[in-house]
Amino acid sequence: MFYFGWIVLTFTGISVSIAAFLWALRTGQFSDQGRARFLPLRDEIPIEKISPPSKAPVEVYCLIAFAGVGVFSFAVTLLLLIFRIKG
């Protein structure tokens, strides 16, 4: 029963990683590899004026949800570890 918390934490981490990778594939984050390969070699990067968004995009809420799931899993793992040692 000691390993249950660590298994939950590992499973959650792998699930979140796979979900983030599938999201990146679906939204085309890896579509322009030719340009991305030469970005570190450029002398200057043009600074574009960016207007602040009126509301947060959906990705922000997804990242907050993923972080919440990770923190919750870690807390459950620690609680299981603490109560297992004391009990």
Kinemage of the C-alpha trace (Angstrom):
@kinemage 1
@onewidth
@group {chain A} dominant
@subgroup {mainchain}
@vectorlist {calphas} color= white
{ca met a 1} P 0.000 0.000 0.000
{ca phe a 2} L 3.017 2.280 0.406
{ca tyr a 3} L 3.562 2.429 -3.339
{ca phe a 4} L -0.029 3.408 -4.185
{ca gly a 5} L 0.636 7.137 -3.746
{ca trp a 6} L 3.735 7.067 -5.909
{ca ile a 7} L 1.907 5.087 -8.575
{ca val a 8} L -0.880 7.678 -8.583
{ca leu a 9} L 1.656 10.514 -8.823
{ca thr a 10} L 3.519 8.794 -11.677
{ca phe a 11} L 0.330 7.978 -13.552
{ca thr a 12} L -0.921 11.553 -13.195
{ca gly a 13} L 2.392 12.993 -14.396
{ca ile a 14} L 2.483 10.721 -17.428
{ca ser a 15} L -1.167 11.448 -18.232
{ca val a 16} L -0.647 15.208 -18.052
{ca ser a 17} L 2.496 14.942 -20.191
{ca ile a 18} L 0.697 12.921 -22.858
{ca ala a 19} L -2.249 15.328 -22.809
{ca ala a 20} L 0.076 18.333 -23.240
{ca phe a 21} L 1.931 16.603 -26.081
{ca leu a 22} L -1.305 15.703 -27.874
{ca trp a 23} L -2.542 19.271 -27.439
{ca ala a 24} L 0.697 20.580 -28.974
{ca leu a 25} L 0.344 18.216 -31.923
{ca arg a 26} L -3.302 19.121 -32.463
{ca thr a 27} L -2.719 22.882 -32.360
{ca gly a 28} L 0.310 22.786 -34.669
{ca gln a 29} L 3.017 23.749 -32.170
{ca phe a 30} L 5.557 21.618 -34.076
{ca ser a 31} L 4.499 22.630 -37.591
{ca asp a 32} L 7.334 25.059 -38.483
{ca gln a 33} L 10.505 23.215 -37.476
{ca gly a 34} L 12.595 24.769 -40.268
{ca arg a 35} L 12.130 28.290 -38.905
{ca ala a 36} L 12.479 27.249 -35.250
{ca arg a 37} L 15.830 25.628 -35.938
{ca phe a 38} L 17.432 28.958 -36.927
{ca leu a 39} L 15.872 31.267 -34.316
{ca pro a 40} L 18.848 31.071 -31.884
{ca leu a 41} L 21.216 32.097 -34.701
{ca arg a 42} L 19.449 35.372 -35.530
{ca asp a 43} L 21.167 38.599 -34.532
{ca glu a 44} L 18.028 40.438 -33.599
{ca ile a 45} L 14.473 39.546 -32.885
{ca pro a 46} L 11.898 42.120 -33.956
{ca ile a 47} L 9.808 43.371 -31.073
{ca glu a 48} L 6.180 43.504 -32.014
{ca lys a 49} L 3.722 45.638 -30.157
{ca ile a 50} L 1.334 43.304 -28.409
{ca ser a 51} L -1.946 44.555 -27.089
{ca pro a 52} L -3.088 43.046 -23.808
{ca pro a 53} L -5.862 40.499 -24.280
{ca ser a 54} L -9.317 41.319 -23.028
{ca lys a 55} L -9.652 37.927 -21.357
{ca ala a 56} L -7.424 34.936 -20.725
{ca pro a 57} L -7.341 32.330 -23.512
{ca val a 58} L -8.524 28.772 -22.969
{ca glu a 59} L -4.920 27.540 -22.772
{ca val a 60} L -4.364 29.482 -19.560
{ca tyr a 61} L -7.285 27.743 -17.892
{ca cys a 62} L -6.048 24.356 -19.136
{ca leu a 63} L -2.569 24.992 -17.728
{ca ile a 64} L -4.057 26.026 -14.396
{ca ala a 65} L -6.166 22.855 -14.368
{ca phe a 66} L -3.124 20.671 -15.187
{ca ala a 67} L -1.111 22.378 -12.449
{ca gly a 68} L -3.979 21.869 -10.005
{ca val a 69} L -4.186 18.170 -10.812
{ca gly a 70} L -0.430 17.839 -10.329
{ca val a 71} L -0.436 19.659 -6.995
{ca phe a 72} L -3.448 17.628 -5.829
{ca ser a 73} L -1.741 14.350 -6.774
{ca phe a 74} L 1.436 15.366 -5.016
{ca ala a 75} L -0.516 16.354 -1.886
{ca val a 76} L -2.381 13.036 -1.875
{ca thr a 77} L 0.916 11.185 -2.227
{ca leu a 78} L 2.446 13.068 0.681
{ca leu a 79} L -0.623 12.539 2.851
{ca leu a 80} L -0.624 8.824 2.127
{ca leu a 81} L 3.062 8.689 2.969
{ca ile a 82} L 2.641 10.599 6.231
{ca phe a 83} L -0.354 8.605 7.444
{ca arg a 84} L 1.270 5.316 6.437
{ca ile a 85} L 4.386 6.070 8.464
{ca lys a 86} L 2.444 7.213 11.547
{ca gly a 87} L -0.195 4.506 11.364
